[in-house]
Amino acid sequence: MVGFSLGIPREIKQRRSNFSKKIVDKQFSKQTGKCNHCRIKFSSTVQIVKDHKNGDNSDNSEKNCQLLCANCHDNKSRKENSERAKGKKGKSRNNHLFDPSEPTEFKGLGF
Ligand SMILES: [Zn+2]
């Protein structure tokens, strides 16, 4: 009895959002080593953050890549989050016209 059951190796896909080094390098020279937003020059004190322009972390294509300083990236994600939260505008605010404190008991009118 040969019971070879080869476990199908699960592909461990990295869910990490990462642009390839090639893309980042290209983008870096395109932005001439500066933050794409505030134009601060990247240095040892200004951290480079790879940002997904369209917010889709799984889209690691070249056009979706931009390099921001940590500060701008922070602002961007904060803005995105608050916009997402704002997305649902208070649609239906049910005004209850029914007043439960009103007595609904009808007393015999005493004919
Ligand atoms: Zn910046």
Residues whose N, C-alpha, C, O or C-beta is under 5 A from the ligand:
A	BS01	ZN	C35 H37 C38 R39 C69 C72
